[in-house]
Amino acid sequence: MGDVGSTDMLAAHSVGAMKVLVLTGWGDGSLNQYRGKWAEIEPDYVAENLLDAVKWVISKNNE
């Protein structure tokens, strides 16, 4: 879970972890303005905020 695609999403991808981009903080800019730097790495989920991200992760763990 993180708000920076060029580090958080790449780090999660490199270890095979679930990738959740949170739009608060730097997330919106990371998704839109800097998307080209990590274009080949798709987040598993893009959350509006941290609470949304946590709820999504919990729901995935309960499947």
Secondary structure per residue as TSV (DSSP state, phi and psi in degrees):
chain	resnum	aa	ss	phi	psi
A	1	M	-	360.0	129.6
A	2	G	B	-170.5	177.3
A	3	D	S	-118.9	6.5
A	4	V	-	-123.4	111.4
A	5	G	I	-64.7	-39.6
A	6	S	I	-71.9	-13.2
A	7	T	I	-123.6	-55.4
A	8	D	I	-63.5	-47.9
A	9	M	I	-70.2	-38.4
A	10	L	H	-66.2	-40.6
A	11	A	H	-63.7	-46.1
A	12	A	H	-61.6	-42.8
A	13	H	H	-62.3	-40.4
A	14	S	H	-65.9	-23.6
A	15	V	T	-108.2	6.9
A	16	G	T	75.0	22.5
A	17	A	-	-85.7	161.8
A	18	M	-	-64.9	137.4
A	19	K	-	-110.4	113.4
A	20	V	E	-121.4	115.3
A	21	L	E	-94.1	124.9
A	22	V	E	-99.3	127.3
A	23	L	S	-74.2	-16.4
A	24	T	T	-74.0	168.8
A	25	G	T	67.0	-128.6
A	26	W	T	-88.9	0.1
A	27	G	H	-58.4	-45.2
A	28	D	H	-63.4	-45.5
A	29	G	H	-65.6	-37.5
A	30	S	H	-64.3	-41.5
A	31	L	H	-71.2	-36.8
A	32	N	H	-99.9	-59.3
A	33	Q	T	-72.8	-39.3
A	34	Y	S	-108.9	15.7
A	35	R	G	-58.2	-31.8
A	36	G	G	-61.7	-26.8
A	37	K	G	-71.5	-21.8
A	38	W	G	-137.5	36.6
A	39	A	T	-59.3	-28.2
A	40	E	T	-85.3	-5.2
A	41	I	-	-107.3	110.5
A	42	E	-	-95.7	130.2
A	43	P	-	-63.6	147.2
A	44	D	S	-71.4	-26.9
A	45	Y	E	-155.9	142.7
A	46	V	E	-112.8	115.1
A	47	A	E	-101.1	146.3
A	48	E	S	-67.1	-36.2
A	49	N	S	-157.4	179.7
A	50	L	H	-63.7	-40.0
A	51	L	H	-61.5	-44.2
A	52	D	H	-59.3	-42.6
A	53	A	H	-62.6	-46.0
A	54	V	H	-63.0	-43.7
A	55	K	H	-60.7	-39.9
A	56	W	H	-65.5	-45.2
A	57	V	H	-62.1	-43.6
A	58	I	H	-61.4	-42.6
A	59	S	H	-64.9	-35.9
A	60	K	H	-68.3	-35.1
A	61	N	H	-72.6	-20.7
A	62	N	T	-92.5	1.6
A	63	E	-	-78.8	360.0
